[in-house]
Amino acid sequence: MIYRSREHLKLKLLVDTASTYTWVKRDKLEKLDVKPITKRKFKTIDGKIIERETVVVPIKCLNERATTIVVFAEDEDA
């Protein structure tokens, strides 16, 4: 779950142990009024450099709460 004030968003996400960040579709984050705080560059599997907005958000997984960096994933992101 991603929390924003009293609202939350329950998501089923794929676990990728090689991924440093959590990627969530932009429209889902915008529904919670989550605003990006910075941009980061990423190298895609085909070697292309892309830039995406990111934010730190509180999450809950398996009854444990933490914060994580979330990337605003665009529709073309796998």
PyMOL commands that set and color helices and strands:
alter all, ss='L'
color gray80, all
select helices_A, chain A and resi 26-31
alter helices_A, ss='H'
color red, helices_A
select strands_A, chain A and resi 2-4+7-9+22-25+38-43+49-61+64-73
alter strands_A, ss='S'
color yellow, strands_A
deselect
rebuild
show_as cartoon
